[in-house]
Amino acid sequence: MIEYWHLFIAFLIPGIVGYGGGPASIPLIEYEVVQRFEWMTTQEFGEVLALGNALPGPIATKMAGYIGYEVGGVIGATVAISATVIPSLIAMIVLLKLLLKFKNSPKVKRMTALIRPAIAILLAVLAYQFFATSYEGAGLVQTIILVTLSFLALEKWNIHPAYVIIGALTYGAVILS
């Protein structure tokens, strides 16, 4: 029972403070899952993140479902997904009228703009942690090859991220086998 409560708290906190539930919530989820409750390692979290990014839909709910299932089975997945969705659901129901009234307010637009640097730093720290884990696991040469090819595929050739992830998985399977 305590494990379900921990799952609920672990996904409720990123759901409340994770701006929009998308990429901004990933470092918050990582902290709860890897650092606080130690349900998985940084490398395992990176693999879950990669898998979640390859699938359609919101990243936070996909990760909550997988991690919740790993920790507490079907009930754990249900608890984690509910905790992820509840803050947004309540905010939508309670604040929808208020948001519609002030959506064009310069103050609201400035608040939104000013939160972006903090989100960028959170994502940069997470990217650094993933790079360090990759370097330890695959070595410098393999990591540089994958970083370079992934960057080119995403930024220059406009390849969908799911195909980049599948390509990296294939590369890893061929090289490491």
Secondary structure as GFF3:
##gff-version 3
##sequence-region A 1 177
A	DSSP	alpha_helix	2	17	.	.	.	ID=ss1
A	DSSP	three_ten_helix	19	21	.	.	.	ID=ss2
A	DSSP	alpha_helix	25	30	.	.	.	ID=ss3
A	DSSP	pi_helix	31	36	.	.	.	ID=ss4
A	DSSP	alpha_helix	42	54	.	.	.	ID=ss5
A	DSSP	alpha_helix	59	102	.	.	.	ID=ss6
A	DSSP	alpha_helix	106	138	.	.	.	ID=ss7
A	DSSP	alpha_helix	140	151	.	.	.	ID=ss8
A	DSSP	pi_helix	152	156	.	.	.	ID=ss9
A	DSSP	alpha_helix	161	175	.	.	.	ID=ss10
###
